[in-house]
Amino acid sequence: MSPGFETLVKAGEGQEAVSLPVAGMLLAGPAGALCFAGLIAAVGAVAPLPDPVSALLGGATVAAGLLVGALASTPWVARPMATWAFVLLAGQGLSLIASLLVGVGVYLTLDPAPLSFGMTGALGYLAGQLAQVRVFSRVAKAADAEARARAEEVSASTGE
C-alpha cells in the first residue's frame, strides 16, 4: 500500500460510515443539466438564439454522462466521510469523460448546431456538478454536526 492510502484509511478510522442519498445523487446532476438546457431552449425559442433543439441535445448528453459518474460513485455504499471526497472526484472525472464521449457520438450522428450544443453541454455540466455537490454538502454538514455533538457528549461525560 502506498503511504497516501494508509493516511486516508487512518483518517477514516474514527468516522462513522455514511451512505449518500441515492435518488438525490443519481438525479441531481442530470436534473441540473436538463433544467439548464430547458432554460436555454426556452430562451432560444423566444430570442434569436441558435437552435433550441441542439441546446436540449447538449443537455441530454451531459445528463447521461453525469448519470454514469453518479452510478460509478455508488452512493448507496456506506463509507467514511474522508473517503467520499475521493470517490466523488473519481465519479466526476468519469462523468466528464462519459459526457465527452456521448457528446462526440451525438454530434457526429445528429449534427446539431455547434454553438448551442457545445455551450449548453459545457454550462449544463457545470450546473449538474453544482447540483451534485449541493446534495453531498448537505450530507457532509449533517455528518459533521453529528460528530461534533458526539464529541461534546463524550467530553462532557468524561469531565474534560
Kinemage of the C-alpha trace (Angstrom):
@kinemage 1
@onewidth
@group {chain A} dominant
@subgroup {mainchain}
@vectorlist {calphas} color= white
{ca met a 1} P 0.000 0.000 0.000
{ca ser a 2} L 1.153 3.499 -0.707
{ca pro a 3} L 1.687 5.963 2.175
{ca gly a 4} L -1.122 8.185 0.880
{ca phe a 5} L -3.620 5.360 1.021
{ca glu a 6} L -2.582 4.420 4.559
{ca thr a 7} L -3.101 8.029 5.647
{ca leu a 8} L -6.540 8.020 4.036
{ca val a 9} L -7.511 4.794 5.811
{ca lys a 10} L -6.295 6.158 9.158
{ca ala a 11} L -8.228 9.405 8.602
{ca gly a 12} L -11.438 7.441 8.107
{ca glu a 13} L -10.970 5.035 11.033
{ca gly a 14} L -12.680 7.161 13.662
{ca gln a 15} L -15.530 8.188 11.407
{ca glu a 16} L -18.873 6.540 11.045
{ca ala a 17} L -19.606 5.143 7.593
{ca val a 18} L -22.240 7.174 5.751
{ca ser a 19} L -24.087 6.439 2.522
{ca leu a 20} L -25.341 9.242 0.333
{ca pro a 21} L -28.988 9.673 -0.701
{ca val a 22} L -29.231 7.510 -3.807
{ca ala a 23} L -32.087 9.354 -5.505
{ca gly a 24} L -30.523 12.720 -4.755
{ca met a 25} L -27.107 11.782 -6.122
{ca leu a 26} L -28.445 9.999 -9.203
{ca leu a 27} L -30.985 12.664 -10.128
{ca ala a 28} L -29.357 15.942 -9.026
{ca gly a 29} L -26.722 16.098 -11.766
{ca pro a 30} L -28.912 15.133 -14.719
{ca ala a 31} L -31.758 17.310 -13.423
{ca gly a 32} L -29.443 20.318 -13.111
{ca ala a 33} L -28.110 19.820 -16.633
{ca leu a 34} L -31.565 19.290 -18.147
{ca cys a 35} L -33.063 22.288 -16.315
{ca phe a 36} L -30.272 24.473 -17.653
{ca ala a 37} L -30.757 23.085 -21.168
{ca gly a 38} L -34.516 23.673 -20.929
{ca leu a 39} L -33.919 27.244 -19.846
{ca ile a 40} L -31.597 27.878 -22.785
{ca ala a 41} L -34.039 26.190 -25.180
{ca ala a 42} L -36.914 28.319 -23.859
{ca val a 43} L -34.874 31.481 -24.303
{ca gly a 44} L -33.826 30.249 -27.748
{ca ala a 45} L -37.460 29.778 -28.768
{ca val a 46} L -38.223 33.416 -27.959
{ca ala a 47} L -34.962 35.219 -28.653
{ca pro a 48} L -32.915 34.953 -31.822
{ca leu a 49} L -30.524 32.360 -30.370
{ca pro a 50} L -29.177 29.348 -32.219
{ca asp a 51} L -31.214 26.140 -32.434
{ca pro a 52} L -33.052 25.284 -29.176
{ca val a 53} L -33.213 21.583 -30.138
{ca ser a 54} L -29.412 21.482 -30.193
{ca ala a 55} L -29.404 23.018 -26.723
{ca leu a 56} L -31.662 20.224 -25.468
{ca leu a 57} L -29.399 17.641 -27.116
{ca gly a 58} L -26.382 19.162 -25.363
{ca gly a 59} L -28.137 18.987 -22.018
{ca ala a 60} L -29.254 15.404 -22.601
{ca thr a 61} L -25.749 14.219 -23.476
{ca val a 62} L -24.320 15.816 -20.350
{ca ala a 63} L -27.155 14.377 -18.242
{ca ala a 64} L -26.245 10.895 -19.497
{ca gly a 65} L -22.590 11.452 -18.611
{ca leu a 66} L -23.469 12.758 -15.151
{ca leu a 67} L -25.660 9.738 -14.527
{ca val a 68} L -22.780 7.409 -15.448
{ca gly a 69} L -20.482 9.204 -12.991
{ca ala a 70} L -23.077 9.128 -10.222
{ca leu a 71} L -23.667 5.405 -10.724
{ca ala a 72} L -19.923 4.745 -10.679
{ca ser a 73} L -19.560 6.517 -7.328
{ca thr a 74} L -22.049 4.023 -5.810
{ca pro a 75} L -23.785 6.394 -3.369
{ca trp a 76} L -25.640 3.511 -1.697
{ca val a 77} L -22.381 2.100 -0.263
{ca ala a 78} L -21.588 3.361 3.252
{ca arg a 79} L -18.102 4.900 3.502
{ca pro a 80} L -16.310 7.202 5.955
{ca met a 81} L -16.646 10.873 5.015
{ca ala a 82} L -12.886 11.075 4.472
{ca thr a 83} L -13.146 8.706 1.513
{ca trp a 84} L -16.271 10.203 -0.043
{ca ala a 85} L -14.407 13.215 -1.419
{ca phe a 86} L -12.057 10.964 -3.389
{ca val a 87} L -14.850 8.702 -4.598
{ca leu a 88} L -16.870 11.686 -5.807
{ca leu a 89} L -13.831 13.200 -7.503
{ca ala a 90} L -13.311 9.957 -9.418
{ca gly a 91} L -17.017 9.904 -10.313
{ca gln a 92} L -16.806 13.471 -11.585
{ca gly a 93} L -13.823 12.599 -13.744
{ca leu a 94} L -15.672 9.618 -15.166
{ca ser a 95} L -18.767 11.729 -15.809
{ca leu a 96} L -16.652 14.264 -17.722
{ca ile a 97} L -15.188 11.520 -19.917
{ca ala a 98} L -18.625 9.926 -20.428
{ca ser a 99} L -20.155 13.315 -21.284
{ca leu a 100} L -17.444 13.963 -23.855
{ca leu a 101} L -17.795 10.523 -25.437
{ca val a 102} L -21.588 10.697 -25.611
{ca gly a 103} L -21.358 14.277 -26.870
{ca val a 104} L -18.973 13.371 -29.674
{ca gly a 105} L -21.210 10.469 -30.648
{ca val a 106} L -24.322 12.643 -30.725
{ca tyr a 107} L -22.519 15.452 -32.543
{ca leu a 108} L -21.211 13.151 -35.261
{ca thr a 109} L -24.515 11.350 -35.626
{ca leu a 110} L -27.110 14.126 -35.459
{ca asp a 111} L -25.022 17.175 -36.468
{ca pro a 112} L -26.577 19.738 -34.068
{ca ala a 113} L -25.777 23.468 -34.148
{ca pro a 114} L -22.261 23.650 -32.668
{ca leu a 115} L -22.695 26.779 -30.546
{ca ser a 116} L -25.940 25.712 -28.868
{ca phe a 117} L -24.822 22.131 -28.395
{ca gly a 118} L -21.364 22.916 -27.052
{ca met a 119} L -22.207 25.821 -24.777
{ca thr a 120} L -25.253 24.124 -23.299
{ca gly a 121} L -23.233 20.968 -22.791
{ca ala a 122} L -20.397 22.786 -21.040
{ca leu a 123} L -22.564 25.002 -18.862
{ca gly a 124} L -25.076 22.204 -18.248
{ca tyr a 125} L -22.231 20.033 -16.984
{ca leu a 126} L -21.276 22.767 -14.539
{ca ala a 127} L -24.895 23.119 -13.377
{ca gly a 128} L -25.170 19.356 -12.899
{ca gln a 129} L -21.938 19.164 -10.916
{ca leu a 130} L -23.060 22.010 -8.675
{ca ala a 131} L -26.339 20.196 -8.016
{ca gln a 132} L -24.491 17.013 -7.033
{ca val a 133} L -22.122 18.925 -4.774
{ca arg a 134} L -25.130 20.514 -3.093
{ca val a 135} L -26.536 17.080 -2.246
{ca phe a 136} L -23.169 15.890 -0.937
{ca ser a 137} L -22.616 19.040 1.129
{ca arg a 138} L -25.926 18.543 2.937
{ca val a 139} L -24.903 15.035 3.959
{ca ala a 140} L -21.395 16.156 4.940
{ca lys a 141} L -22.756 19.013 7.033
{ca ala a 142} L -25.164 16.688 8.855
{ca ala a 143} L -22.413 14.117 9.481
{ca asp a 144} L -20.109 16.848 10.812
{ca ala a 145} L -22.787 18.194 13.158
{ca glu a 146} L -23.464 14.671 14.426
{ca ala a 147} L -19.759 14.007 15.007
{ca arg a 148} L -19.357 17.305 16.877
{ca ala a 149} L -22.369 16.525 19.073
{ca arg a 150} L -20.954 13.082 19.867
{ca ala a 151} L -17.561 14.599 20.708
{ca glu a 152} L -19.158 17.170 23.019
{ca glu a 153} L -21.170 14.416 24.681
{ca val a 154} L -18.049 12.320 25.266
{ca ser a 155} L -16.086 15.275 26.618
{ca ala a 156} L -18.974 16.222 28.927
{ca ser a 157} L -19.250 12.679 30.265
{ca thr a 158} L -15.507 12.429 30.932
{ca gly a 159} L -15.419 15.861 32.554
{ca glu a 160} L -12.919 17.462 30.181
